[in-house]
Amino acid sequence: MVASKKTKKAMESINSRLALVMKSGKFTIGYRSTLKSIRQGRSKLIIIANNTPALRKSEIEYYCMLAKVGVHHYSGSNIDLGTACGKYFRVGALCITDPGDSDIIRSMPAE
């Protein structure tokens, strides 16, 4: 029970930081635009939903490893990630290019 409470609290903090990025920062949503921004060297952090197909996930991770960009595996599905972004559609991959007022880039590698 303690572990589930801890993950719920971590999930809430990620969602609140993500909401702040959506309001004040710059981001791209989607697999293709995420890969494009990694290749161009703009990306700071990549967030991937847990039900993203394995091949896509590994390809994004490989690009991030080459570009030295942080990857965070979101613990919810693509529907949950879309809701956390404030969108009414599914989001499999999300690239943060400018965090804005949020401290999401500093807080993600610690987890």
Phi and psi restraints in degrees (value plus and minus 20) as a CYANA .aco file:
   2 VAL   PHI     -85.4   -45.4
   2 VAL   PSI     -60.0   -20.0
   3 ALA   PHI     -84.5   -44.5
   3 ALA   PSI     -60.4   -20.4
   4 SER   PHI     -88.3   -48.3
   4 SER   PSI     -54.7   -14.7
   5 LYS   PHI     -86.2   -46.2
   5 LYS   PSI     -59.1   -19.1
   6 LYS   PHI     -87.2   -47.2
   6 LYS   PSI     -62.5   -22.5
   7 THR   PHI     -87.7   -47.7
   7 THR   PSI     -54.5   -14.5
   8 LYS   PHI     -85.8   -45.8
   8 LYS   PSI     -60.3   -20.3
   9 LYS   PHI     -87.7   -47.7
   9 LYS   PSI     -60.1   -20.1
  10 ALA   PHI     -84.4   -44.4
  10 ALA   PSI     -59.9   -19.9
  11 MET   PHI     -82.8   -42.8
  11 MET   PSI     -61.9   -21.9
  12 GLU   PHI     -84.2   -44.2
  12 GLU   PSI     -59.8   -19.8
  13 SER   PHI     -87.8   -47.8
  13 SER   PSI     -57.7   -17.7
  14 ILE   PHI     -84.4   -44.4
  14 ILE   PSI     -64.2   -24.2
  15 ASN   PHI     -83.6   -43.6
  15 ASN   PSI     -59.9   -19.9
  16 SER   PHI     -89.7   -49.7
  16 SER   PSI     -58.3   -18.3
  17 ARG   PHI     -87.0   -47.0
  17 ARG   PSI     -57.5   -17.5
  18 LEU   PHI     -86.0   -46.0
  18 LEU   PSI     -59.4   -19.4
  19 ALA   PHI     -83.0   -43.0
  19 ALA   PSI     -57.2   -17.2
  20 LEU   PHI     -88.2   -48.2
  20 LEU   PSI     -57.5   -17.5
  21 VAL   PHI     -84.0   -44.0
  21 VAL   PSI     -61.7   -21.7
  22 MET   PHI     -82.4   -42.4
  22 MET   PSI     -53.7   -13.7
  23 LYS   PHI     -99.8   -59.8
  23 LYS   PSI     -65.0   -25.0
  24 SER   PHI    -134.8   -94.8
  24 SER   PSI     -31.0     9.0
  25 GLY   PHI    -128.8   -88.8
  25 GLY   PSI    -189.1  -149.1
  26 LYS   PHI    -141.3  -101.3
  26 LYS   PSI     121.6   161.6
  27 PHE   PHI    -175.1  -135.1
  27 PHE   PSI     142.4   182.4
  28 THR   PHI    -147.1  -107.1
  28 THR   PSI     123.2   163.2
  29 ILE   PHI    -133.2   -93.2
  29 ILE   PSI     114.7   154.7
  30 GLY   PHI      96.3   136.3
  30 GLY   PSI     137.8   177.8
  31 TYR   PHI     -87.7   -47.7
  31 TYR   PSI     -70.9   -30.9
  32 ARG   PHI     -86.8   -46.8
  32 ARG   PSI     -63.3   -23.3
  33 SER   PHI     -90.5   -50.5
  33 SER   PSI     -49.0    -9.0
  34 THR   PHI     -85.4   -45.4
  34 THR   PSI     -67.3   -27.3
  35 LEU   PHI     -82.1   -42.1
  35 LEU   PSI     -58.7   -18.7
  36 LYS   PHI     -84.2   -44.2
  36 LYS   PSI     -63.4   -23.4
  37 SER   PHI     -90.9   -50.9
  37 SER   PSI     -50.9   -10.9
  38 ILE   PHI     -85.6   -45.6
  38 ILE   PSI     -64.9   -24.9
  39 ARG   PHI     -83.4   -43.4
  39 ARG   PSI     -54.8   -14.8
  40 GLN   PHI    -100.6   -60.6
  40 GLN   PSI     -30.5     9.5
  41 GLY   PHI      61.8   101.8
  41 GLY   PSI      -0.4    39.6
  42 ARG   PHI    -109.0   -69.0
  42 ARG   PSI     -44.6    -4.6
  43 SER   PHI     -95.0   -55.0
  43 SER   PSI     125.2   165.2
  44 LYS   PHI    -129.9   -89.9
  44 LYS   PSI     -58.2   -18.2
  45 LEU   PHI    -169.8  -129.8
  45 LEU   PSI     120.5   160.5
  46 ILE   PHI    -135.9   -95.9
  46 ILE   PSI     114.3   154.3
  47 ILE   PHI    -138.1   -98.1
  47 ILE   PSI     106.6   146.6
  48 ILE   PHI    -138.9   -98.9
  48 ILE   PSI     114.0   154.0
  49 ALA   PHI     -90.2   -50.2
  49 ALA   PSI     136.0   176.0
  50 ASN   PHI     -95.5   -55.5
  50 ASN   PSI     -37.6     2.4
  51 ASN   PHI    -123.2   -83.2
  51 ASN   PSI       0.2    40.2
  52 THR   PHI     -88.3   -48.3
  52 THR   PSI     119.1   159.1
  53 PRO   PHI     -75.9   -35.9
  53 PRO   PSI     126.2   166.2
  54 ALA   PHI     -80.1   -40.1
  54 ALA   PSI     -58.3   -18.3
  55 LEU   PHI     -86.1   -46.1
  55 LEU   PSI     -63.2   -23.2
  56 ARG   PHI     -84.2   -44.2
  56 ARG   PSI     -63.6   -23.6
  57 LYS   PHI     -80.1   -40.1
  57 LYS   PSI     -66.6   -26.6
  58 SER   PHI     -88.3   -48.3
  58 SER   PSI     -53.9   -13.9
  59 GLU   PHI     -86.9   -46.9
  59 GLU   PSI     -63.0   -23.0
  60 ILE   PHI     -83.7   -43.7
  60 ILE   PSI     -63.1   -23.1
  61 GLU   PHI     -82.3   -42.3
  61 GLU   PSI     -58.5   -18.5
  62 TYR   PHI     -85.5   -45.5
  62 TYR   PSI     -66.5   -26.5
  63 TYR   PHI     -80.6   -40.6
  63 TYR   PSI     -60.9   -20.9
  64 CYS   PHI     -85.8   -45.8
  64 CYS   PSI     -57.4   -17.4
  65 MET   PHI     -84.0   -44.0
  65 MET   PSI     -61.4   -21.4
  66 LEU   PHI     -87.1   -47.1
  66 LEU   PSI     -58.8   -18.8
  67 ALA   PHI    -108.7   -68.7
  67 ALA   PSI     -22.3    17.7
  68 LYS   PHI      36.8    76.8
  68 LYS   PSI      31.4    71.4
  69 VAL   PHI    -133.4   -93.4
  69 VAL   PSI     121.9   161.9
  70 GLY   PHI     -93.7   -53.7
  70 GLY   PSI     123.9   163.9
  71 VAL   PHI    -141.7  -101.7
  71 VAL   PSI     112.6   152.6
  72 HIS   PHI    -140.5  -100.5
  72 HIS   PSI     108.6   148.6
  73 HIS   PHI    -111.2   -71.2
  73 HIS   PSI      88.3   128.3
  74 TYR   PHI     -87.4   -47.4
  74 TYR   PSI     113.8   153.8
  75 SER   PHI     -97.3   -57.3
  75 SER   PSI     -30.5     9.5
  76 GLY   PHI    -119.6   -79.6
  76 GLY   PSI     155.8   195.8
  77 SER   PHI     -98.2   -58.2
  77 SER   PSI     160.0   200.0
  78 ASN   PHI     -87.5   -47.5
  78 ASN   PSI     -45.8    -5.8
  79 ILE   PHI     -88.6   -48.6
  79 ILE   PSI     -63.7   -23.7
  80 ASP   PHI     -84.5   -44.5
  80 ASP   PSI     -60.0   -20.0
  81 LEU   PHI     -85.6   -45.6
  81 LEU   PSI     -59.8   -19.8
  82 GLY   PHI     -83.0   -43.0
  82 GLY   PSI     -61.2   -21.2
  83 THR   PHI     -85.6   -45.6
  83 THR   PSI     -60.1   -20.1
  84 ALA   PHI     -85.3   -45.3
  84 ALA   PSI     -49.3    -9.3
  85 CYS   PHI    -100.2   -60.2
  85 CYS   PSI     -28.3    11.7
  86 GLY   PHI      62.4   102.4
  86 GLY   PSI       1.0    41.0
  87 LYS   PHI    -126.2   -86.2
  87 LYS   PSI     139.2   179.2
  88 TYR   PHI    -121.5   -81.5
  88 TYR   PSI       0.3    40.3
  89 PHE   PHI    -154.3  -114.3
  89 PHE   PSI     150.8   190.8
  90 ARG   PHI     -97.9   -57.9
  90 ARG   PSI     123.0   163.0
  91 VAL   PHI    -148.4  -108.4
  91 VAL   PSI      93.9   133.9
  92 GLY   PHI    -106.9   -66.9
  92 GLY   PSI     -57.6   -17.6
  93 ALA   PHI    -158.6  -118.6
  93 ALA   PSI     124.2   164.2
  94 LEU   PHI    -158.8  -118.8
  94 LEU   PSI     112.3   152.3
  95 CYS   PHI    -136.6   -96.6
  95 CYS   PSI     105.5   145.5
  96 ILE   PHI    -118.5   -78.5
  96 ILE   PSI      97.1   137.1
  97 THR   PHI    -116.5   -76.5
  97 THR   PSI     -51.4   -11.4
  98 ASP   PHI    -162.6  -122.6
  98 ASP   PSI      95.6   135.6
  99 PRO   PHI     -91.0   -51.0
  99 PRO   PSI     -36.5     3.5
 100 GLY   PHI      49.7    89.7
 100 GLY   PSI    -150.2  -110.2
 101 ASP   PHI    -103.7   -63.7
 101 ASP   PSI     -28.3    11.7
 102 SER   PHI    -101.1   -61.1
 102 SER   PSI     133.3   173.3
 103 ASP   PHI    -125.2   -85.2
 103 ASP   PSI      11.4    51.4
 104 ILE   PHI     -84.1   -44.1
 104 ILE   PSI     -53.3   -13.3
 105 ILE   PHI     -90.2   -50.2
 105 ILE   PSI     -59.6   -19.6
 106 ARG   PHI     -93.3   -53.3
 106 ARG   PSI     -50.6   -10.6
 107 SER   PHI    -107.7   -67.7
 107 SER   PSI     -45.2    -5.2
 108 MET   PHI     -89.1   -49.1
 108 MET   PSI     -66.3   -26.3
 109 PRO   PHI     -81.1   -41.1
 109 PRO   PSI     -41.8    -1.8
 110 ALA   PHI     -90.1   -50.1
 110 ALA   PSI     -44.4    -4.4
